[in-house]
Amino acid sequence: MEKKDIEELRGRVGCAAVLETGGFAVDLKESTRKAVKYRRGDEIIIVIHDGKGWFDPLSDAKGDVYSLVRHLDGGDFLEAFVQVASLVGFVPSEPEWRRQSREPEPDQSVPERWVARRKPWRGSATWRYLRDERHIPEQVIRIAIAQNVLREGPRGSMWAAHSDAAGIVTGWEERGPQWRGFAAGGGKMLFRFGTATATRICVTEAAIDAMSLAAIERIRRDTLYTSTGGGWSPATDTALRLVGGRPNTRLVAATDANPQGEAFVSRLRELAGELACDFERLRPLADDWNAMLQDAGSA
């Protein structure tokens, strides 16, 4: 087997072909153009790099199309090569994208791009999206703005900052009526809302869920409400270890009430054990905290 044959085949068969023929389906709600989420039961694979790369958000597994085959089916490289070769010519289904294309970003750093955006104000598009569509109380929105973790995104969307321990913005979650993604060129770490020095750390999967839980709990003063943005990057792991390693800390797994949420619970429970801190599972009565907040508002 020649190296050029391996490279040529890698260029002709994308990860989507392996996943679609293996029974995975695109989760449109959870996908972006740059990161397409595939599900098969409880299994999740995120396809990146224009279909040439992938990673498992619930483990450290990642790689190219060959490693994807071995991750899913086992076997050696030769068996993976044969399986990939059998997919030449297969055209995966194209997701029906509902979000609008991104606006081109200026030639600035991530923190500079963040600073260049306006904070939401009462009645702004982002304010209305959070209050009217997501049912986030105005008090929570005001505090989030005062803590400098919200910005006005394009076309009525919201930007929710991820930052490091020094408060430097590393990226942001993007959510809107028809918009879902993460900052181009940014890095997921932690969205942080509430008391920075708190000993009770609630970990959710989305900034909107973190703010929703804060609303449900009437913004407990002993709590820092955080979001991983749906991932578990090495930077996120480091950030959680820093906040969880403080004295008398309680790590609260406030993730979604679904298989992915439970997988995060397992990782957080394991992390709490390593840090020798208290652990608690806080489970929403709906699929996630925002759905629970909206259900309570309509009751």
C-alpha atoms as an extended CHARMM CRD file, in Angstrom:
* protein
*
       299  EXT
         1         1  MET       CA              0.0000000000        0.0000000000        0.0000000000  PROA      1               0.0000000000
         2         2  GLU       CA              1.5670000000        3.2750000000       -1.1430000000  PROA      2               0.0000000000
         3         3  LYS       CA              1.4080000000        6.4590000000        0.9220000000  PROA      3               0.0000000000
         4         4  LYS       CA              0.0270000000        8.3320000000       -2.0840000000  PROA      4               0.0000000000
         5         5  ASP       CA             -2.8490000000        5.8100000000       -2.3020000000  PROA      5               0.0000000000
         6         6  ILE       CA             -3.6610000000        6.4030000000        1.3570000000  PROA      6               0.0000000000
         7         7  GLU       CA             -3.6510000000       10.1830000000        0.8810000000  PROA      7               0.0000000000
         8         8  GLU       CA             -5.6760000000       10.0260000000       -2.3370000000  PROA      8               0.0000000000
         9         9  LEU       CA             -8.3720000000        7.9160000000       -0.7090000000  PROA      9               0.0000000000
        10        10  ARG       CA             -8.4560000000       10.1960000000        2.3220000000  PROA      10              0.0000000000
        11        11  GLY       CA             -9.1780000000       13.0830000000       -0.0180000000  PROA      11              0.0000000000
        12        12  ARG       CA            -11.9790000000       11.2510000000       -1.8540000000  PROA      12              0.0000000000
        13        13  VAL       CA            -13.9820000000        9.8950000000        1.1050000000  PROA      13              0.0000000000
        14        14  GLY       CA            -15.2030000000       12.1280000000        3.9050000000  PROA      14              0.0000000000
        15        15  CYS       CA            -16.1960000000       11.2330000000        7.4390000000  PROA      15              0.0000000000
        16        16  ALA       CA            -19.8690000000       11.8810000000        6.6240000000  PROA      16              0.0000000000
        17        17  ALA       CA            -19.8970000000        8.9020000000        4.2720000000  PROA      17              0.0000000000
        18        18  VAL       CA            -18.6670000000        6.5890000000        7.0260000000  PROA      18              0.0000000000
        19        19  LEU       CA            -21.2150000000        7.9020000000        9.4990000000  PROA      19              0.0000000000
        20        20  GLU       CA            -24.2360000000        7.9250000000        7.1980000000  PROA      20              0.0000000000
        21        21  THR       CA            -23.6120000000        4.3820000000        5.9690000000  PROA      21              0.0000000000
        22        22  GLY       CA            -23.0430000000        3.3650000000        9.5880000000  PROA      22              0.0000000000
        23        23  GLY       CA            -26.4970000000        4.4620000000       10.6990000000  PROA      23              0.0000000000
        24        24  PHE       CA            -25.6730000000        7.9280000000       12.0510000000  PROA      24              0.0000000000
        25        25  ALA       CA            -27.9290000000       10.9040000000       11.3160000000  PROA      25              0.0000000000
        26        26  VAL       CA            -27.2470000000       14.6400000000       11.3970000000  PROA      26              0.0000000000
        27        27  ASP       CA            -28.5650000000       16.5010000000       14.4380000000  PROA      27              0.0000000000
        28        28  LEU       CA            -29.4690000000       19.6850000000       12.5880000000  PROA      28              0.0000000000
        29        29  LYS       CA            -30.3840000000       21.6470000000       15.7120000000  PROA      29              0.0000000000
        30        30  GLU       CA            -26.9740000000       21.0110000000       17.2550000000  PROA      30              0.0000000000
        31        31  SER       CA            -24.8990000000       21.5040000000       14.0800000000  PROA      31              0.0000000000
        32        32  THR       CA            -23.1380000000       24.3930000000       12.3910000000  PROA      32              0.0000000000
        33        33  ARG       CA            -21.5210000000       24.6270000000        8.9690000000  PROA      33              0.0000000000
        34        34  LYS       CA            -18.0970000000       24.0920000000       10.5240000000  PROA      34              0.0000000000
        35        35  ALA       CA            -19.0800000000       21.4120000000       13.0530000000  PROA      35              0.0000000000
        36        36  VAL       CA            -21.7550000000       18.8900000000       12.0570000000  PROA      36              0.0000000000
        37        37  LYS       CA            -23.0810000000       16.7030000000       14.8690000000  PROA      37              0.0000000000
        38        38  TYR       CA            -24.0100000000       13.0970000000       14.0260000000  PROA      38              0.0000000000
        39        39  ARG       CA            -25.9470000000       10.8040000000       16.3780000000  PROA      39              0.0000000000
        40        40  ARG       CA            -26.5430000000        7.0500000000       16.5180000000  PROA      40              0.0000000000
        41        41  GLY       CA            -28.4070000000        6.2640000000       19.6970000000  PROA      41              0.0000000000
        42        42  ASP       CA            -26.2100000000        7.5030000000       22.5170000000  PROA      42              0.0000000000
        43        43  GLU       CA            -23.1430000000        7.8150000000       20.2680000000  PROA      43              0.0000000000
        44        44  ILE       CA            -22.0930000000       11.2800000000       19.0670000000  PROA      44              0.0000000000
        45        45  ILE       CA            -19.4810000000       12.2600000000       16.4890000000  PROA      45              0.0000000000
        46        46  ILE       CA            -18.6810000000       15.8410000000       15.4340000000  PROA      46              0.0000000000
        47        47  VAL       CA            -17.3790000000       16.2350000000       11.8730000000  PROA      47              0.0000000000
        48        48  ILE       CA            -15.0290000000       19.1760000000       11.2290000000  PROA      48              0.0000000000
        49        49  HSD       CA            -12.4730000000       20.4570000000        8.6910000000  PROA      49              0.0000000000
        50        50  ASP       CA            -14.9220000000       20.2880000000        5.7660000000  PROA      50              0.0000000000
        51        51  GLY       CA            -15.6610000000       16.6380000000        6.4560000000  PROA      51              0.0000000000
        52        52  LYS       CA            -12.0300000000       15.4870000000        6.6900000000  PROA      52              0.0000000000
        53        53  GLY       CA            -11.7550000000       15.4370000000       10.4760000000  PROA      53              0.0000000000
        54        54  TRP       CA            -13.8400000000       14.3260000000       13.4440000000  PROA      54              0.0000000000
        55        55  PHE       CA            -13.8920000000       14.1230000000       17.2330000000  PROA      55              0.0000000000
        56        56  ASP       CA            -15.9600000000       12.4840000000       19.9420000000  PROA      56              0.0000000000
        57        57  PRO       CA            -17.1310000000       15.2440000000       22.3560000000  PROA      57              0.0000000000
        58        58  LEU       CA            -17.4740000000       12.7030000000       25.1670000000  PROA      58              0.0000000000
        59        59  SER       CA            -13.9390000000       11.3270000000       24.9440000000  PROA      59              0.0000000000
        60        60  ASP       CA            -10.5080000000       12.2850000000       23.6370000000  PROA      60              0.0000000000
        61        61  ALA       CA            -10.9740000000       10.3300000000       20.3800000000  PROA      61              0.0000000000
        62        62  LYS       CA            -10.4060000000       12.2710000000       17.1390000000  PROA      62              0.0000000000
        63        63  GLY       CA             -8.6680000000       11.9760000000       13.7720000000  PROA      63              0.0000000000
        64        64  ASP       CA             -9.2690000000       11.3650000000       10.0620000000  PROA      64              0.0000000000
        65        65  VAL       CA            -11.5620000000        9.0580000000        8.1150000000  PROA      65              0.0000000000
        66        66  TYR       CA             -9.3900000000        5.9990000000        8.7660000000  PROA      66              0.0000000000
        67        67  SER       CA             -9.2800000000        6.5030000000       12.5140000000  PROA      67              0.0000000000
        68        68  LEU       CA            -13.0430000000        7.0820000000       12.4720000000  PROA      68              0.0000000000
        69        69  VAL       CA            -13.6280000000        3.6360000000       10.9740000000  PROA      69              0.0000000000
        70        70  ARG       CA            -11.3490000000        2.0550000000       13.5690000000  PROA      70              0.0000000000
        71        71  HSD       CA            -13.0410000000        4.0430000000       16.3630000000  PROA      71              0.0000000000
        72        72  LEU       CA            -16.4690000000        2.7780000000       15.3280000000  PROA      72              0.0000000000
        73        73  ASP       CA            -15.7130000000       -0.7700000000       14.1860000000  PROA      73              0.0000000000
        74        74  GLY       CA            -12.3070000000       -1.6890000000       15.5740000000  PROA      74              0.0000000000
        75        75  GLY       CA             -9.8770000000       -3.6000000000       13.3730000000  PROA      75              0.0000000000
        76        76  ASP       CA             -6.4950000000       -2.6230000000       12.0080000000  PROA      76              0.0000000000
        77        77  PHE       CA             -5.5250000000        0.0350000000        9.4800000000  PROA      77              0.0000000000
        78        78  LEU       CA             -5.7390000000       -2.3110000000        6.4980000000  PROA      78              0.0000000000
        79        79  GLU       CA             -9.3400000000       -3.2040000000        7.3330000000  PROA      79              0.0000000000
        80        80  ALA       CA            -10.1430000000        0.4940000000        7.7090000000  PROA      80              0.0000000000
        81        81  PHE       CA             -8.5130000000        1.2360000000        4.3430000000  PROA      81              0.0000000000
        82        82  VAL       CA            -10.6280000000       -1.4350000000        2.6360000000  PROA      82              0.0000000000
        83        83  GLN       CA            -13.8260000000       -0.1110000000        4.2070000000  PROA      83              0.0000000000
        84        84  VAL       CA            -13.0420000000        3.4920000000        3.2330000000  PROA      84              0.0000000000
        85        85  ALA       CA            -12.2220000000        2.3730000000       -0.3120000000  PROA      85              0.0000000000
        86        86  SER       CA            -15.6550000000        0.7590000000       -0.5650000000  PROA      86              0.0000000000
        87        87  LEU       CA            -17.2380000000        4.1880000000       -0.0120000000  PROA      87              0.0000000000
        88        88  VAL       CA            -15.6570000000        5.9070000000       -3.0130000000  PROA      88              0.0000000000
        89        89  GLY       CA            -18.4470000000        7.5070000000       -5.0010000000  PROA      89              0.0000000000
        90        90  PHE       CA            -20.9400000000        7.5450000000       -2.1250000000  PROA      90              0.0000000000
        91        91  VAL       CA            -22.4910000000       11.0160000000       -1.7770000000  PROA      91              0.0000000000
        92        92  PRO       CA            -23.7610000000       11.7840000000        1.7480000000  PROA      92              0.0000000000
        93        93  SER       CA            -27.0290000000       13.6680000000        2.2160000000  PROA      93              0.0000000000
        94        94  GLU       CA            -26.5800000000       17.4270000000        2.4060000000  PROA      94              0.0000000000
        95        95  PRO       CA            -28.1080000000       18.9500000000        5.5720000000  PROA      95              0.0000000000
        96        96  GLU       CA            -30.8110000000       21.5340000000        4.9610000000  PROA      96              0.0000000000
        97        97  TRP       CA            -29.1260000000       24.4350000000        6.7390000000  PROA      97              0.0000000000
        98        98  ARG       CA            -31.5100000000       26.9230000000        8.2860000000  PROA      98              0.0000000000
        99        99  ARG       CA            -29.0370000000       29.4190000000        9.6350000000  PROA      99              0.0000000000
       100       100  GLN       CA            -27.7850000000       32.2870000000        7.5490000000  PROA      100             0.0000000000
       101       101  SER       CA            -24.1740000000       32.4930000000        6.4420000000  PROA      101             0.0000000000
       102       102  ARG       CA            -21.7510000000       34.1830000000        8.7740000000  PROA      102             0.0000000000
       103       103  GLU       CA            -20.7680000000       37.7540000000        8.2490000000  PROA      103             0.0000000000
       104       104  PRO       CA            -17.0760000000       38.1130000000        7.4020000000  PROA      104             0.0000000000
       105       105  GLU       CA            -15.0410000000       38.8390000000       10.5050000000  PROA      105             0.0000000000
       106       106  PRO       CA            -12.6080000000       41.7560000000       10.6540000000  PROA      106             0.0000000000
       107       107  ASP       CA             -8.9020000000       41.0520000000       10.8470000000  PROA      107             0.0000000000
       108       108  GLN       CA             -8.8010000000       41.3040000000       14.6490000000  PROA      108             0.0000000000
       109       109  SER       CA             -7.9870000000       39.0740000000       17.6020000000  PROA      109             0.0000000000
       110       110  VAL       CA            -10.7860000000       37.2970000000       19.4780000000  PROA      110             0.0000000000
       111       111  PRO       CA            -10.7310000000       39.7750000000       22.4160000000  PROA      111             0.0000000000
       112       112  GLU       CA            -10.6580000000       42.7200000000       19.9890000000  PROA      112             0.0000000000
       113       113  ARG       CA            -13.6580000000       41.3860000000       18.0960000000  PROA      113             0.0000000000
       114       114  TRP       CA            -15.5020000000       40.9670000000       21.3930000000  PROA      114             0.0000000000
       115       115  VAL       CA            -14.7690000000       44.5270000000       22.5160000000  PROA      115             0.0000000000
       116       116  ALA       CA            -15.8600000000       45.8940000000       19.1220000000  PROA      116             0.0000000000
       117       117  ARG       CA            -19.3890000000       44.5470000000       19.6060000000  PROA      117             0.0000000000
       118       118  ARG       CA            -22.0150000000       46.5590000000       21.5200000000  PROA      118             0.0000000000
       119       119  LYS       CA            -23.4410000000       45.3470000000       24.7870000000  PROA      119             0.0000000000
       120       120  PRO       CA            -27.1810000000       44.6040000000       24.6380000000  PROA      120             0.0000000000
       121       121  TRP       CA            -29.5270000000       47.3260000000       25.8950000000  PROA      121             0.0000000000
       122       122  ARG       CA            -33.1740000000       47.2500000000       26.9330000000  PROA      122             0.0000000000
       123       123  GLY       CA            -35.2150000000       46.6950000000       23.7900000000  PROA      123             0.0000000000
       124       124  SER       CA            -32.2670000000       45.6930000000       21.6020000000  PROA      124             0.0000000000
       125       125  ALA       CA            -32.5270000000       42.6490000000       19.3260000000  PROA      125             0.0000000000
       126       126  THR       CA            -30.4500000000       40.4680000000       21.6620000000  PROA      126             0.0000000000
       127       127  TRP       CA            -32.4240000000       41.6420000000       24.6930000000  PROA      127             0.0000000000
       128       128  ARG       CA            -35.7190000000       40.7620000000       22.9770000000  PROA      128             0.0000000000
       129       129  TYR       CA            -34.3840000000       37.3680000000       21.8890000000  PROA      129             0.0000000000
       130       130  LEU       CA            -33.3470000000       36.4610000000       25.4270000000  PROA      130             0.0000000000
       131       131  ARG       CA            -36.4450000000       37.8820000000       27.1150000000  PROA      131             0.0000000000
       132       132  ASP       CA            -39.1960000000       37.0470000000       24.6150000000  PROA      132             0.0000000000
       133       133  GLU       CA            -37.9860000000       33.8350000000       22.9520000000  PROA      133             0.0000000000
       134       134  ARG       CA            -35.8840000000       32.3370000000       25.7300000000  PROA      134             0.0000000000
       135       135  HSD       CA            -37.8610000000       33.7580000000       28.6940000000  PROA      135             0.0000000000
       136       136  ILE       CA            -34.7100000000       34.8860000000       30.5110000000  PROA      136             0.0000000000
       137       137  PRO       CA            -35.8300000000       37.4170000000       33.1760000000  PROA      137             0.0000000000
       138       138  GLU       CA            -34.6860000000       41.0010000000       32.6860000000  PROA      138             0.0000000000
       139       139  GLN       CA            -32.8620000000       40.9380000000       36.0390000000  PROA      139             0.0000000000
       140       140  VAL       CA            -30.6570000000       38.0840000000       34.8120000000  PROA      140             0.0000000000
       141       141  ILE       CA            -30.0180000000       39.8550000000       31.5000000000  PROA      141             0.0000000000
       142       142  ARG       CA            -29.0220000000       43.0630000000       33.3110000000  PROA      142             0.0000000000
       143       143  ILE       CA            -26.5900000000       41.2410000000       35.5870000000  PROA      143             0.0000000000
       144       144  ALA       CA            -25.0600000000       39.3420000000       32.6550000000  PROA      144             0.0000000000
       145       145  ILE       CA            -24.5180000000       42.6410000000       30.8370000000  PROA      145             0.0000000000
       146       146  ALA       CA            -23.0050000000       44.1930000000       33.9800000000  PROA      146             0.0000000000
       147       147  GLN       CA            -20.6480000000       41.1980000000       34.2510000000  PROA      147             0.0000000000
       148       148  ASN       CA            -19.5890000000       41.8140000000       30.6290000000  PROA      148             0.0000000000
       149       149  VAL       CA            -20.5330000000       38.3370000000       29.3470000000  PROA      149             0.0000000000
       150       150  LEU       CA            -23.0770000000       39.3190000000       26.6640000000  PROA      150             0.0000000000
       151       151  ARG       CA            -22.7710000000       41.0710000000       23.3080000000  PROA      151             0.0000000000
       152       152  GLU       CA            -25.0840000000       41.8790000000       20.4090000000  PROA      152             0.0000000000
       153       153  GLY       CA            -24.4770000000       39.3750000000       17.6170000000  PROA      153             0.0000000000
       154       154  PRO       CA            -25.5390000000       39.7640000000       13.9800000000  PROA      154             0.0000000000
       155       155  ARG       CA            -29.2050000000       39.4420000000       12.9730000000  PROA      155             0.0000000000
       156       156  GLY       CA            -30.6370000000       39.4310000000       16.4790000000  PROA      156             0.0000000000
       157       157  SER       CA            -28.3260000000       36.7670000000       17.8640000000  PROA      157             0.0000000000
       158       158  MET       CA            -26.5580000000       36.6560000000       21.2180000000  PROA      158             0.0000000000
       159       159  TRP       CA            -22.8670000000       36.2820000000       21.9480000000  PROA      159             0.0000000000
       160       160  ALA       CA            -22.0590000000       34.7500000000       25.3560000000  PROA      160             0.0000000000
       161       161  ALA       CA            -18.3980000000       34.9790000000       26.3510000000  PROA      161             0.0000000000
       162       162  HSD       CA            -16.0950000000       32.1230000000       27.2610000000  PROA      162             0.0000000000
       163       163  SER       CA            -13.1240000000       33.3080000000       29.2850000000  PROA      163             0.0000000000
       164       164  ASP       CA            -10.0640000000       32.0650000000       31.1270000000  PROA      164             0.0000000000
       165       165  ALA       CA             -9.2280000000       32.4390000000       34.8170000000  PROA      165             0.0000000000
       166       166  ALA       CA             -7.8260000000       35.9330000000       34.1760000000  PROA      166             0.0000000000
       167       167  GLY       CA            -11.0630000000       37.0560000000       32.5160000000  PROA      167             0.0000000000
       168       168  ILE       CA             -9.6370000000       37.1420000000       28.9750000000  PROA      168             0.0000000000
       169       169  VAL       CA            -12.2910000000       36.3050000000       26.3800000000  PROA      169             0.0000000000
       170       170  THR       CA            -11.2990000000       33.1930000000       24.4200000000  PROA      170             0.0000000000
       171       171  GLY       CA            -14.4650000000       32.8870000000       22.3080000000  PROA      171             0.0000000000
       172       172  TRP       CA            -18.2280000000       33.0160000000       22.5860000000  PROA      172             0.0000000000
       173       173  GLU       CA            -21.3250000000       30.9180000000       22.0980000000  PROA      173             0.0000000000
       174       174  GLU       CA            -23.5510000000       32.2760000000       19.3220000000  PROA      174             0.0000000000
       175       175  ARG       CA            -27.3090000000       31.7400000000       19.6230000000  PROA      175             0.0000000000
       176       176  GLY       CA            -30.2050000000       33.3520000000       17.8100000000  PROA      176             0.0000000000
       177       177  PRO       CA            -33.5780000000       32.6560000000       16.2120000000  PROA      177             0.0000000000
       178       178  GLN       CA            -31.8660000000       31.0440000000       13.2000000000  PROA      178             0.0000000000
       179       179  TRP       CA            -28.2520000000       31.0890000000       14.2900000000  PROA      179             0.0000000000
       180       180  ARG       CA            -26.1650000000       28.6170000000       16.2580000000  PROA      180             0.0000000000
       181       181  GLY       CA            -22.4060000000       28.3250000000       16.4620000000  PROA      181             0.0000000000
       182       182  PHE       CA            -19.2030000000       29.3260000000       18.2080000000  PROA      182             0.0000000000
       183       183  ALA       CA            -16.8040000000       32.1750000000       17.5190000000  PROA      183             0.0000000000
       184       184  ALA       CA            -14.7220000000       31.6100000000       14.4020000000  PROA      184             0.0000000000
       185       185  GLY       CA            -11.1390000000       31.1790000000       15.5720000000  PROA      185             0.0000000000
       186       186  GLY       CA            -12.1980000000       31.1870000000       19.2210000000  PROA      186             0.0000000000
       187       187  GLY       CA            -11.6500000000       28.5370000000       21.8760000000  PROA      187             0.0000000000
       188       188  LYS       CA            -14.1930000000       26.9650000000       24.2080000000  PROA      188             0.0000000000
       189       189  MET       CA            -13.3090000000       27.3220000000       27.8600000000  PROA      189             0.0000000000
       190       190  LEU       CA            -16.1140000000       28.3130000000       30.2640000000  PROA      190             0.0000000000
       191       191  PHE       CA            -19.0080000000       30.7690000000       30.1690000000  PROA      191             0.0000000000
       192       192  ARG       CA            -19.1740000000       32.2270000000       33.6780000000  PROA      192             0.0000000000
       193       193  PHE       CA            -22.1560000000       33.9740000000       35.2870000000  PROA      193             0.0000000000
       194       194  GLY       CA            -22.6190000000       34.7880000000       38.9500000000  PROA      194             0.0000000000
       195       195  THR       CA            -20.1620000000       34.9540000000       41.8290000000  PROA      195             0.0000000000
       196       196  ALA       CA            -16.6470000000       34.4250000000       40.4980000000  PROA      196             0.0000000000
       197       197  THR       CA            -15.2860000000       33.2290000000       43.8680000000  PROA      197             0.0000000000
       198       198  ALA       CA            -18.2520000000       30.9430000000       44.6330000000  PROA      198             0.0000000000
       199       199  THR       CA            -17.6940000000       27.4610000000       46.0550000000  PROA      199             0.0000000000
       200       200  ARG       CA            -20.7600000000       25.9650000000       44.3320000000  PROA      200             0.0000000000
       201       201  ILE       CA            -19.9710000000       25.4870000000       40.6250000000  PROA      201             0.0000000000
       202       202  CYS       CA            -22.9340000000       24.5770000000       38.3900000000  PROA      202             0.0000000000
       203       203  VAL       CA            -21.8370000000       23.1810000000       35.0220000000  PROA      203             0.0000000000
       204       204  THR       CA            -24.3140000000       23.3240000000       32.1200000000  PROA      204             0.0000000000
       205       205  GLU       CA            -23.9190000000       22.6820000000       28.3840000000  PROA      205             0.0000000000
       206       206  ALA       CA            -25.0310000000       26.1180000000       27.0990000000  PROA      206             0.0000000000
       207       207  ALA       CA            -24.8270000000       29.7000000000       28.2900000000  PROA      207             0.0000000000
       208       208  ILE       CA            -28.5910000000       30.0900000000       27.9270000000  PROA      208             0.0000000000
       209       209  ASP       CA            -29.0450000000       27.0790000000       30.2200000000  PROA      209             0.0000000000
       210       210  ALA       CA            -26.6200000000       28.5840000000       32.7470000000  PROA      210             0.0000000000
       211       211  MET       CA            -28.6350000000       31.8170000000       32.8200000000  PROA      211             0.0000000000
       212       212  SER       CA            -31.9090000000       29.8520000000       32.9160000000  PROA      212             0.0000000000
       213       213  LEU       CA            -30.7560000000       27.8370000000       35.9390000000  PROA      213             0.0000000000
       214       214  ALA       CA            -29.6510000000       31.0590000000       37.6000000000  PROA      214             0.0000000000
       215       215  ALA       CA            -33.1520000000       32.4510000000       37.0340000000  PROA      215             0.0000000000
       216       216  ILE       CA            -34.7940000000       29.3160000000       38.4360000000  PROA      216             0.0000000000
       217       217  GLU       CA            -32.5610000000       29.4690000000       41.5210000000  PROA      217             0.0000000000
       218       218  ARG       CA            -32.9800000000       33.2550000000       41.8710000000  PROA      218             0.0000000000
       219       219  ILE       CA            -29.2320000000       33.7440000000       41.3220000000  PROA      219             0.0000000000
       220       220  ARG       CA            -27.7740000000       32.1000000000       44.3990000000  PROA      220             0.0000000000
       221       221  ARG       CA            -24.9210000000       34.1510000000       45.8170000000  PROA      221             0.0000000000
       222       222  ASP       CA            -22.8590000000       31.0410000000       46.6010000000  PROA      222             0.0000000000
       223       223  THR       CA            -22.9390000000       29.8560000000       42.9750000000  PROA      223             0.0000000000
       224       224  LEU       CA            -20.9760000000       30.3240000000       39.7720000000  PROA      224             0.0000000000
       225       225  TYR       CA            -23.1180000000       29.2470000000       36.8000000000  PROA      225             0.0000000000
       226       226  THR       CA            -20.9620000000       27.9730000000       33.9470000000  PROA      226             0.0000000000
       227       227  SER       CA            -21.3020000000       26.4700000000       30.4710000000  PROA      227             0.0000000000
       228       228  THR       CA            -18.9130000000       24.2820000000       28.5180000000  PROA      228             0.0000000000
       229       229  GLY       CA            -20.5930000000       25.2200000000       25.2210000000  PROA      229             0.0000000000
       230       230  GLY       CA            -21.4420000000       21.5730000000       24.6030000000  PROA      230             0.0000000000
       231       231  GLY       CA            -17.8110000000       20.4340000000       24.4320000000  PROA      231             0.0000000000
       232       232  TRP       CA            -15.0160000000       19.2940000000       26.7000000000  PROA      232             0.0000000000
       233       233  SER       CA            -11.8020000000       20.7190000000       25.3250000000  PROA      233             0.0000000000
       234       234  PRO       CA             -8.4620000000       20.4690000000       27.1550000000  PROA      234             0.0000000000
       235       235  ALA       CA             -8.8860000000       24.1670000000       28.0060000000  PROA      235             0.0000000000
       236       236  THR       CA            -12.3300000000       23.4770000000       29.4940000000  PROA      236             0.0000000000
       237       237  ASP       CA            -10.8960000000       20.6060000000       31.5250000000  PROA      237             0.0000000000
       238       238  THR       CA             -8.1690000000       22.8930000000       32.8680000000  PROA      238             0.0000000000
       239       239  ALA       CA            -10.6880000000       25.6320000000       33.7280000000  PROA      239             0.0000000000
       240       240  LEU       CA            -12.9340000000       23.1780000000       35.6010000000  PROA      240             0.0000000000
       241       241  ARG       CA             -9.9560000000       21.8340000000       37.5250000000  PROA      241             0.0000000000
       242       242  LEU       CA             -9.0040000000       25.3730000000       38.5750000000  PROA      242             0.0000000000
       243       243  VAL       CA            -12.4590000000       26.2820000000       39.8840000000  PROA      243             0.0000000000
       244       244  GLY       CA            -13.1490000000       22.7960000000       41.2690000000  PROA      244             0.0000000000
       245       245  GLY       CA             -9.8130000000       22.6470000000       43.0440000000  PROA      245             0.0000000000
       246       246  ARG       CA            -10.5660000000       25.5850000000       45.3320000000  PROA      246             0.0000000000
       247       247  PRO       CA            -11.2220000000       24.7650000000       49.0240000000  PROA      247             0.0000000000
       248       248  ASN       CA            -14.7310000000       23.6070000000       50.0270000000  PROA      248             0.0000000000
       249       249  THR       CA            -15.9430000000       23.4350000000       46.4230000000  PROA      249             0.0000000000
       250       250  ARG       CA            -19.0490000000       21.5460000000       45.3340000000  PROA      250             0.0000000000
       251       251  LEU       CA            -19.1310000000       20.5780000000       41.6330000000  PROA      251             0.0000000000
       252       252  VAL       CA            -22.7270000000       20.4220000000       40.3930000000  PROA      252             0.0000000000
       253       253  ALA       CA            -23.4550000000       18.5590000000       37.1450000000  PROA      253             0.0000000000
       254       254  ALA       CA            -26.3900000000       20.5970000000       35.8180000000  PROA      254             0.0000000000
       255       255  THR       CA            -26.2540000000       19.1330000000       32.3050000000  PROA      255             0.0000000000
       256       256  ASP       CA            -29.2030000000       18.1960000000       30.0920000000  PROA      256             0.0000000000
       257       257  ALA       CA            -31.6050000000       15.3640000000       30.8740000000  PROA      257             0.0000000000
       258       258  ASN       CA            -30.5530000000       13.2200000000       27.9100000000  PROA      258             0.0000000000
       259       259  PRO       CA            -27.8020000000       10.6780000000       27.0920000000  PROA      259             0.0000000000
       260       260  GLN       CA            -25.2390000000       13.3590000000       26.2280000000  PROA      260             0.0000000000
       261       261  GLY       CA            -25.9990000000       15.1410000000       29.4860000000  PROA      261             0.0000000000
       262       262  GLU       CA            -25.5340000000       11.9220000000       31.4380000000  PROA      262             0.0000000000
       263       263  ALA       CA            -22.1960000000       11.3260000000       29.7160000000  PROA      263             0.0000000000
       264       264  PHE       CA            -21.0670000000       14.7400000000       30.9400000000  PROA      264             0.0000000000
       265       265  VAL       CA            -22.2890000000       13.7950000000       34.4310000000  PROA      265             0.0000000000
       266       266  SER       CA            -19.9560000000       10.8010000000       34.4200000000  PROA      266             0.0000000000
       267       267  ARG       CA            -16.9780000000       12.9470000000       33.4340000000  PROA      267             0.0000000000
       268       268  LEU       CA            -17.8060000000       15.5820000000       36.0540000000  PROA      268             0.0000000000
       269       269  ARG       CA            -18.2520000000       12.9270000000       38.7540000000  PROA      269             0.0000000000
       270       270  GLU       CA            -14.8630000000       11.4800000000       37.8250000000  PROA      270             0.0000000000
       271       271  LEU       CA            -13.2930000000       14.9520000000       37.8980000000  PROA      271             0.0000000000
       272       272  ALA       CA            -14.7880000000       15.6550000000       41.3330000000  PROA      272             0.0000000000
       273       273  GLY       CA            -13.2640000000       12.4150000000       42.5690000000  PROA      273             0.0000000000
       274       274  GLU       CA             -9.8410000000       13.4290000000       41.2670000000  PROA      274             0.0000000000
       275       275  LEU       CA            -10.1450000000       16.8540000000       42.9060000000  PROA      275             0.0000000000
       276       276  ALA       CA            -11.5740000000       15.4200000000       46.1460000000  PROA      276             0.0000000000
       277       277  CYS       CA            -14.4060000000       17.9550000000       46.0740000000  PROA      277             0.0000000000
       278       278  ASP       CA            -18.1290000000       17.4570000000       46.7430000000  PROA      278             0.0000000000
       279       279  PHE       CA            -20.3090000000       16.3780000000       43.8240000000  PROA      279             0.0000000000
       280       280  GLU       CA            -24.0110000000       16.7260000000       43.0310000000  PROA      280             0.0000000000
       281       281  ARG       CA            -26.2430000000       15.8850000000       40.0610000000  PROA      281             0.0000000000
       282       282  LEU       CA            -28.8730000000       18.5650000000       39.4250000000  PROA      282             0.0000000000
       283       283  ARG       CA            -31.2500000000       17.3230000000       36.7260000000  PROA      283             0.0000000000
       284       284  PRO       CA            -33.7550000000       19.5870000000       34.9090000000  PROA      284             0.0000000000
       285       285  LEU       CA            -37.4070000000       18.5280000000       34.8810000000  PROA      285             0.0000000000
       286       286  ALA       CA            -37.4560000000       19.1440000000       31.1150000000  PROA      286             0.0000000000
       287       287  ASP       CA            -34.7980000000       18.3410000000       28.4940000000  PROA      287             0.0000000000
       288       288  ASP       CA            -32.7080000000       21.3270000000       29.6050000000  PROA      288             0.0000000000
       289       289  TRP       CA            -32.9090000000       24.3040000000       31.9570000000  PROA      289             0.0000000000
       290       290  ASN       CA            -34.2100000000       26.7460000000       29.3630000000  PROA      290             0.0000000000
       291       291  ALA       CA            -37.0240000000       24.3550000000       28.4300000000  PROA      291             0.0000000000
       292       292  MET       CA            -37.8400000000       24.0220000000       32.1420000000  PROA      292             0.0000000000
       293       293  LEU       CA            -37.8220000000       27.8200000000       32.5370000000  PROA      293             0.0000000000
       294       294  GLN       CA            -40.1460000000       28.2360000000       29.5620000000  PROA      294             0.0000000000
       295       295  ASP       CA            -42.4650000000       25.4850000000       30.8420000000  PROA      295             0.0000000000
       296       296  ALA       CA            -42.6780000000       27.2370000000       34.2220000000  PROA      296             0.0000000000
       297       297  GLY       CA            -43.4960000000       30.5340000000       32.5110000000  PROA      297             0.0000000000
       298       298  SER       CA            -46.3140000000       29.0480000000       30.4700000000  PROA      298             0.0000000000
       299       299  ALA       CA            -47.8320000000       27.0710000000       33.3450000000  PROA      299             0.0000000000
